[in-house]
């Protein structure tokens, strides 16, 4: 009887190991172009702060994964349906999002700012100066929500785009009078525009980014622990400085 019990126990263990070995890697979504968080480098490979941060978090948590680039407005539905297991895409943590998905602890603090063509910089000092004008922003973002709820009816037209490139091209071509979007991204775009675009006005709607998960996901805890460890040992700060050129604020 003892030998039979031992064989049974060994079989259970073997089956468990086989199940672990054959487990599919997590599908982790990221935006297609949200520099410097995620974008394609010169070789065509995706890189950026989000990409490298998730890789470090996953390694610490012992998680295997594969990335799935997708338009930002498809990420929340993908989490809700379970088609993706996580999303690292500069996602703002908001009460509305927390109703439908789970999110990690904050990993980046930011806000929303205005970008305009350089020749218009003296005319635009705040969002109020874009009343009656054409404002470009990104579909499904907190920036779009802000325009819809707190600047409702004031803009002449709000143009929504699925990705950053088209939004900025609209501004450069004169199809929009201003872009209203995440601070770090509009600043990066302005730096790369060779003086054609400038960032103006105050910081709107202070916000934090978090990793998104389907409701009830069991990997939220391990990712939060990994993030906490990275902040404690300095590796988070080193990664932040690499991508943003300065140290994060104390609360980050």
Secondary structure, DSSP 8 states (H G I E B T S, - for coil): -HHHHHHHHHHHHHHHHHHHHT---EEEEE-S-BTTTBEE-TTS-EESHHHHHHHHHHHHHT--EEEEE--GGGHHHHHHHTS-SEEEEEEE--HHHHTTSEE-S--EEEEEEEEEEGGGTTT-SSGGGGBTSEEEEETTSHHHHHHHHHSTTTBSEEEEESSHHHHHHHHHTTS-SEEEEEHHHHHHHHHHTTTSEEEEEEEEEEEEEEEEE-TT-THHHHHHHHHHHHHHHTHHHHHHHHHHSS---TT-
